[in-house]
Amino acid sequence: MNEKTIMIDVDEKGRATVTLNRPAMHNAFDDSLIALLTDELKRLDRDSNIRVVVLAAKGKNFSAGADLNWMKRMAGYSLEENLEDAKKLAHLMKTLNGLSKPVIAAVQGAAFGGGVGLVACCDIVIASTRASFSLSEVKLGLIPSVISPYVADAIGSRAARRYFLTGERFSAEEAYRLGLVNEVVEEDELNSAVEKICHILLQNGPEAIGEAKKLIASVSRGNIDENMINRTAHWIAEVRASHEGREGLSAFLEKRKPNWIRG
């Protein structure tokens, strides 16, 4: 792992903090950071000891999106090279969005372009009052294409019509109103707010959390028809019959902590 661009810290409770570490570049990403971050997220997802992932960043800003030097190189790419490059970023977003572990974003400053995409792919987003956001691609004659499914899902198509087209900067409070951010806190309270959410998540069944994430993806884009009703009924029946489901119910009835709570 290249600790110059990404730092990984894992504590005894199973919390993995993934920190973007390019503060001088406002944590902008290029093809190498995209590949590294994708690989690290996959590794953490495979690790059964990891229960929660926190995505954070060093410095004043969360992520400025694409690195300028990377963009200069892309300007000379052929269509085929551009397509291959775009697929790698799309794969990063898909990986982050589809992680089986809960992912919390801690946003302390500006998140622009692809940085907004990273935020939108996280399950829970805590932002400081100093945070700001911009889908600034149109200012460069581009579009927020590979991040658009996640951002539009977070803020809705109506807000996407405005912010995809204007590229204007909006505040943490506006991001909260739109649904991109779950909670806004003072900057010196950001770490404690993230810690509080981590503590809550660690009380819950890790397998159940993974199934709940898949459940949300399944039902949020489908019609409430007989097929969905049957599918969700089978889903909960299977979870109830699982080892974790039986352990959780037994612990509740026996008034003890379930075995997934450490300490």
Contacts in CASP RR format, 6 or more apart in sequence:
PFRMAT RR
TARGET T0000
AUTHOR 0000-0000-0000
METHOD contacts of the structure
MODEL  1
MNEKTIMIDVDEKGRATVTLNRPAMHNAFDDSLIALLTDELKRLDRDSNI
RVVVLAAKGKNFSAGADLNWMKRMAGYSLEENLEDAKKLAHLMKTLNGLS
KPVIAAVQGAAFGGGVGLVACCDIVIASTRASFSLSEVKLGLIPSVISPY
VADAIGSRAARRYFLTGERFSAEEAYRLGLVNEVVEEDELNSAVEKICHI
LLQNGPEAIGEAKKLIASVSRGNIDENMINRTAHWIAEVRASHEGREGLS
AFLEKRKPNWIRG
1 8 0 8 1.000
1 36 0 8 1.000
1 40 0 8 1.000
2 32 0 8 1.000
2 36 0 8 1.000
3 21 0 8 1.000
4 21 0 8 1.000
5 20 0 8 1.000
5 21 0 8 1.000
5 22 0 8 1.000
5 32 0 8 1.000
5 33 0 8 1.000
5 36 0 8 1.000
6 18 0 8 1.000
6 19 0 8 1.000
6 20 0 8 1.000
6 21 0 8 1.000
6 33 0 8 1.000
6 36 0 8 1.000
6 37 0 8 1.000
6 40 0 8 1.000
7 17 0 8 1.000
7 18 0 8 1.000
7 19 0 8 1.000
7 21 0 8 1.000
7 58 0 8 1.000
8 16 0 8 1.000
8 17 0 8 1.000
8 18 0 8 1.000
8 19 0 8 1.000
8 40 0 8 1.000
8 44 0 8 1.000
9 16 0 8 1.000
9 17 0 8 1.000
9 19 0 8 1.000
10 16 0 8 1.000
10 17 0 8 1.000
10 49 0 8 1.000
10 50 0 8 1.000
12 262 0 8 1.000
13 51 0 8 1.000
13 198 0 8 1.000
13 202 0 8 1.000
13 262 0 8 1.000
14 49 0 8 1.000
14 50 0 8 1.000
14 51 0 8 1.000
14 52 0 8 1.000
14 202 0 8 1.000
14 262 0 8 1.000
15 50 0 8 1.000
15 51 0 8 1.000
15 52 0 8 1.000
15 53 0 8 1.000
15 54 0 8 1.000
15 198 0 8 1.000
15 202 0 8 1.000
16 44 0 8 1.000
16 47 0 8 1.000
16 50 0 8 1.000
16 52 0 8 1.000
16 53 0 8 1.000
16 54 0 8 1.000
17 53 0 8 1.000
17 54 0 8 1.000
17 56 0 8 1.000
18 37 0 8 1.000
18 40 0 8 1.000
18 41 0 8 1.000
18 44 0 8 1.000
18 53 0 8 1.000
18 54 0 8 1.000
18 55 0 8 1.000
18 56 0 8 1.000
19 56 0 8 1.000
19 57 0 8 1.000
19 58 0 8 1.000
20 27 0 8 1.000
20 29 0 8 1.000
20 33 0 8 1.000
20 37 0 8 1.000
20 55 0 8 1.000
20 56 0 8 1.000
20 57 0 8 1.000
20 58 0 8 1.000
20 62 0 8 1.000
20 63 0 8 1.000
21 27 0 8 1.000
21 57 0 8 1.000
21 58 0 8 1.000
22 28 0 8 1.000
22 29 0 8 1.000
22 33 0 8 1.000
22 58 0 8 1.000
23 57 0 8 1.000
23 58 0 8 1.000
23 59 0 8 1.000
23 60 0 8 1.000
23 61 0 8 1.000
25 64 0 8 1.000
25 67 0 8 1.000
26 60 0 8 1.000
26 61 0 8 1.000
26 63 0 8 1.000
26 64 0 8 1.000
26 110 0 8 1.000
27 57 0 8 1.000
27 58 0 8 1.000
27 59 0 8 1.000
27 61 0 8 1.000
27 62 0 8 1.000
27 63 0 8 1.000
27 64 0 8 1.000
27 65 0 8 1.000
28 63 0 8 1.000
28 64 0 8 1.000
28 65 0 8 1.000
28 66 0 8 1.000
28 67 0 8 1.000
28 68 0 8 1.000
28 70 0 8 1.000
29 37 0 8 1.000
29 63 0 8 1.000
29 65 0 8 1.000
29 66 0 8 1.000
29 67 0 8 1.000
29 70 0 8 1.000
29 114 0 8 1.000
30 66 0 8 1.000
30 67 0 8 1.000
30 69 0 8 1.000
30 70 0 8 1.000
31 70 0 8 1.000
31 85 0 8 1.000
31 88 0 8 1.000
33 67 0 8 1.000
34 88 0 8 1.000
34 89 0 8 1.000
34 92 0 8 1.000
35 88 0 8 1.000
37 92 0 8 1.000
38 88 0 8 1.000
38 91 0 8 1.000
38 92 0 8 1.000
38 95 0 8 1.000
41 53 0 8 1.000
41 92 0 8 1.000
41 95 0 8 1.000
41 96 0 8 1.000
41 99 0 8 1.000
42 95 0 8 1.000
44 50 0 8 1.000
44 53 0 8 1.000
44 99 0 8 1.000
44 101 0 8 1.000
45 95 0 8 1.000
45 99 0 8 1.000
45 100 0 8 1.000
45 101 0 8 1.000
50 101 0 8 1.000
51 101 0 8 1.000
51 201 0 8 1.000
51 202 0 8 1.000
51 206 0 8 1.000
52 101 0 8 1.000
52 102 0 8 1.000
52 103 0 8 1.000
52 104 0 8 1.000
52 198 0 8 1.000
52 201 0 8 1.000
52 202 0 8 1.000
53 99 0 8 1.000
53 101 0 8 1.000
53 102 0 8 1.000
53 103 0 8 1.000
53 104 0 8 1.000
54 103 0 8 1.000
54 104 0 8 1.000
54 105 0 8 1.000
54 106 0 8 1.000
54 194 0 8 1.000
54 198 0 8 1.000
55 96 0 8 1.000
55 103 0 8 1.000
55 104 0 8 1.000
55 105 0 8 1.000
55 106 0 8 1.000
55 118 0 8 1.000
55 122 0 8 1.000
56 105 0 8 1.000
56 106 0 8 1.000
56 108 0 8 1.000
56 194 0 8 1.000
57 63 0 8 1.000
57 106 0 8 1.000
57 107 0 8 1.000
57 108 0 8 1.000
59 108 0 8 1.000
60 108 0 8 1.000
60 109 0 8 1.000
60 110 0 8 1.000
61 108 0 8 1.000
61 109 0 8 1.000
61 110 0 8 1.000
61 111 0 8 1.000
62 105 0 8 1.000
62 107 0 8 1.000
62 108 0 8 1.000
62 109 0 8 1.000
62 110 0 8 1.000
62 111 0 8 1.000
62 115 0 8 1.000
62 118 0 8 1.000
62 119 0 8 1.000
62 131 0 8 1.000
63 110 0 8 1.000
63 111 0 8 1.000
63 112 0 8 1.000
63 114 0 8 1.000
63 115 0 8 1.000
63 118 0 8 1.000
64 110 0 8 1.000
64 112 0 8 1.000
64 113 0 8 1.000
64 115 0 8 1.000
65 111 0 8 1.000
65 112 0 8 1.000
65 113 0 8 1.000
65 114 0 8 1.000
65 115 0 8 1.000
66 113 0 8 1.000
66 114 0 8 1.000
71 140 0 8 1.000
74 82 0 8 1.000
74 85 0 8 1.000
77 85 0 8 1.000
86 145 0 8 1.000
86 146 0 8 1.000
89 114 0 8 1.000
89 146 0 8 1.000
90 146 0 8 1.000
93 117 0 8 1.000
93 118 0 8 1.000
93 121 0 8 1.000
93 146 0 8 1.000
93 147 0 8 1.000
93 150 0 8 1.000
96 103 0 8 1.000
96 118 0 8 1.000
96 121 0 8 1.000
96 122 0 8 1.000
97 121 0 8 1.000
97 150 0 8 1.000
98 121 0 8 1.000
98 213 0 8 1.000
98 217 0 8 1.000
99 213 0 8 1.000
100 209 0 8 1.000
100 210 0 8 1.000
100 213 0 8 1.000
101 206 0 8 1.000
101 209 0 8 1.000
101 210 0 8 1.000
102 123 0 8 1.000
102 124 0 8 1.000
102 201 0 8 1.000
102 209 0 8 1.000
102 213 0 8 1.000
103 121 0 8 1.000
103 122 0 8 1.000
103 123 0 8 1.000
103 124 0 8 1.000
104 122 0 8 1.000
104 123 0 8 1.000
104 124 0 8 1.000
104 125 0 8 1.000
104 126 0 8 1.000
104 194 0 8 1.000
104 197 0 8 1.000
104 198 0 8 1.000
105 118 0 8 1.000
105 119 0 8 1.000
105 122 0 8 1.000
105 124 0 8 1.000
105 125 0 8 1.000
105 126 0 8 1.000
106 126 0 8 1.000
106 190 0 8 1.000
106 191 0 8 1.000
106 194 0 8 1.000
107 119 0 8 1.000
107 125 0 8 1.000
107 126 0 8 1.000
107 127 0 8 1.000
107 128 0 8 1.000
107 131 0 8 1.000
107 172 0 8 1.000
107 181 0 8 1.000
108 127 0 8 1.000
108 128 0 8 1.000
108 130 0 8 1.000
108 131 0 8 1.000
108 187 0 8 1.000
108 190 0 8 1.000
109 127 0 8 1.000
109 128 0 8 1.000
109 130 0 8 1.000
109 131 0 8 1.000
109 132 0 8 1.000
110 131 0 8 1.000
110 132 0 8 1.000
110 133 0 8 1.000
110 134 0 8 1.000
111 118 0 8 1.000
111 119 0 8 1.000
111 131 0 8 1.000
111 132 0 8 1.000
111 133 0 8 1.000
111 134 0 8 1.000
112 133 0 8 1.000
112 134 0 8 1.000
112 135 0 8 1.000
112 136 0 8 1.000
113 134 0 8 1.000
113 135 0 8 1.000
113 136 0 8 1.000
113 137 0 8 1.000
113 144 0 8 1.000
113 147 0 8 1.000
114 144 0 8 1.000
114 147 0 8 1.000
115 147 0 8 1.000
116 133 0 8 1.000
116 134 0 8 1.000
116 135 0 8 1.000
116 144 0 8 1.000
116 147 0 8 1.000
116 151 0 8 1.000
116 180 0 8 1.000
117 144 0 8 1.000
117 147 0 8 1.000
117 150 0 8 1.000
117 151 0 8 1.000
119 125 0 8 1.000
119 133 0 8 1.000
119 180 0 8 1.000
119 181 0 8 1.000
120 147 0 8 1.000
120 150 0 8 1.000
120 151 0 8 1.000
120 153 0 8 1.000
120 154 0 8 1.000
120 155 0 8 1.000
120 180 0 8 1.000
121 150 0 8 1.000
123 213 0 8 1.000
124 182 0 8 1.000
124 197 0 8 1.000
125 175 0 8 1.000
125 180 0 8 1.000
125 181 0 8 1.000
125 182 0 8 1.000
125 183 0 8 1.000
126 181 0 8 1.000
126 182 0 8 1.000
126 183 0 8 1.000
126 184 0 8 1.000
126 185 0 8 1.000
126 190 0 8 1.000
126 193 0 8 1.000
126 194 0 8 1.000
126 197 0 8 1.000
127 172 0 8 1.000
127 175 0 8 1.000
127 176 0 8 1.000
127 181 0 8 1.000
127 183 0 8 1.000
127 184 0 8 1.000
127 185 0 8 1.000
127 190 0 8 1.000
128 172 0 8 1.000
128 184 0 8 1.000
128 185 0 8 1.000
128 186 0 8 1.000
128 187 0 8 1.000
128 189 0 8 1.000
128 190 0 8 1.000
129 172 0 8 1.000
129 173 0 8 1.000
129 184 0 8 1.000
129 185 0 8 1.000
129 186 0 8 1.000
129 187 0 8 1.000
130 172 0 8 1.000
130 187 0 8 1.000
131 171 0 8 1.000
131 172 0 8 1.000
131 175 0 8 1.000
131 181 0 8 1.000
131 184 0 8 1.000
132 169 0 8 1.000
132 170 0 8 1.000
132 171 0 8 1.000
132 172 0 8 1.000
133 169 0 8 1.000
133 170 0 8 1.000
133 171 0 8 1.000
133 172 0 8 1.000
133 174 0 8 1.000
133 175 0 8 1.000
133 180 0 8 1.000
134 163 0 8 1.000
134 167 0 8 1.000
134 168 0 8 1.000
134 169 0 8 1.000
134 170 0 8 1.000
135 144 0 8 1.000
135 151 0 8 1.000
135 163 0 8 1.000
135 164 0 8 1.000
135 167 0 8 1.000
136 167 0 8 1.000
136 169 0 8 1.000
137 143 0 8 1.000
137 144 0 8 1.000
137 167 0 8 1.000
138 164 0 8 1.000
138 165 0 8 1.000
138 166 0 8 1.000
138 167 0 8 1.000
139 167 0 8 1.000
143 164 0 8 1.000
144 151 0 8 1.000
144 164 0 8 1.000
148 160 0 8 1.000
148 164 0 8 1.000
151 160 0 8 1.000
151 180 0 8 1.000
152 160 0 8 1.000
153 220 0 8 1.000
154 178 0 8 1.000
154 179 0 8 1.000
154 180 0 8 1.000
155 163 0 8 1.000
155 178 0 8 1.000
155 179 0 8 1.000
155 180 0 8 1.000
156 178 0 8 1.000
159 178 0 8 1.000
162 168 0 8 1.000
163 170 0 8 1.000
170 178 0 8 1.000
172 181 0 8 1.000
172 184 0 8 1.000
173 184 0 8 1.000
175 181 0 8 1.000
175 184 0 8 1.000
176 182 0 8 1.000
176 183 0 8 1.000
176 184 0 8 1.000
183 193 0 8 1.000
185 193 0 8 1.000
201 209 0 8 1.000
202 261 0 8 1.000
202 262 0 8 1.000
203 261 0 8 1.000
204 260 0 8 1.000
205 244 0 8 1.000
205 248 0 8 1.000
205 258 0 8 1.000
205 260 0 8 1.000
206 244 0 8 1.000
206 260 0 8 1.000
207 239 0 8 1.000
207 242 0 8 1.000
207 244 0 8 1.000
207 245 0 8 1.000
208 239 0 8 1.000
208 244 0 8 1.000
208 245 0 8 1.000
211 235 0 8 1.000
211 239 0 8 1.000
215 232 0 8 1.000
215 235 0 8 1.000
218 231 0 8 1.000
219 228 0 8 1.000
219 232 0 8 1.000
222 228 0 8 1.000
239 245 0 8 1.000
240 246 0 8 1.000
240 249 0 8 1.000
244 260 0 8 1.000
247 258 0 8 1.000
247 259 0 8 1.000
247 260 0 8 1.000
248 258 0 8 1.000
251 257 0 8 1.000
251 258 0 8 1.000
251 259 0 8 1.000
END
